[in-house]
Amino acid sequence: MSFEAVTAIEEAETKARQLKADALAAAKSAEAAAVEEGKLALESARKKAAAEVRELRAKSDEKAKQDAMELASDTENKKAAMRARADARMEKAAALIVERVVNG
């Protein structure tokens, strides 16, 4: 084999090693970039989810307050109706008691 052929082979091997090293470095760099991008995407998703949870919690708290106000209003209405019926019955009961006491 001639000296020129050996030199050409050595140069080709050196170039191949360099290309392989460059490709490996590029792959590691791409991997690191992908990992960082994934971390950023996860952090963004976490922040978005936390914001949605806060919004939903605020809405549910507001709904609970509204429901409690409606329930309190309904209860007050029922209480007033029961009191009115009780007052009307009390007059009848008092009249009945007086009648029994008077008539013996």
LINJO-V987164 format. One record per backbone hydrogen bond with DSSP energy under -0.5 kcal/mol. CO is the residue of the C=O (numbers start at 1). NH is the residue of the N-H. If there is no record, write none. Layout:
co = {CO | CO}
nh = {NH | NH}
This chain:
co = {2 | 3 | 4 | 5 | 6 | 7 | 8 | 9 | 10 | 11 | 12 | 13 | 14 | 15 | 16 | 17 | 18 | 19 | 20 | 21 | 22 | 23 | 24 | 25 | 26 | 27 | 28 | 29 | 30 | 31 | 32 | 33 | 34 | 35 | 36 | 37 | 38 | 39 | 40 | 41 | 42 | 43 | 44 | 45 | 46 | 47 | 48 | 49 | 50 | 51 | 52 | 53 | 54 | 55 | 56 | 57 | 58 | 59 | 60 | 61 | 62 | 63 | 64 | 65 | 66 | 67 | 68 | 69 | 70 | 71 | 72 | 73 | 74 | 75 | 76 | 77 | 78 | 79 | 80 | 81 | 82 | 83 | 84 | 85 | 86 | 87 | 88 | 89 | 90 | 91 | 92 | 93 | 94 | 95 | 96 | 97 | 98 | 99 | 100}
nh = {6 | 7 | 8 | 9 | 10 | 11 | 12 | 13 | 14 | 15 | 16 | 17 | 18 | 19 | 20 | 21 | 22 | 23 | 24 | 25 | 26 | 27 | 28 | 29 | 30 | 31 | 32 | 33 | 34 | 35 | 36 | 37 | 38 | 39 | 40 | 41 | 42 | 43 | 44 | 45 | 46 | 47 | 48 | 49 | 50 | 51 | 52 | 53 | 54 | 55 | 56 | 57 | 58 | 59 | 60 | 61 | 62 | 63 | 64 | 65 | 66 | 67 | 68 | 69 | 70 | 71 | 72 | 73 | 74 | 75 | 76 | 77 | 78 | 79 | 80 | 81 | 82 | 83 | 84 | 85 | 86 | 87 | 88 | 89 | 90 | 91 | 92 | 93 | 94 | 95 | 96 | 97 | 98 | 99 | 100 | 101 | 102 | 103 | 104}
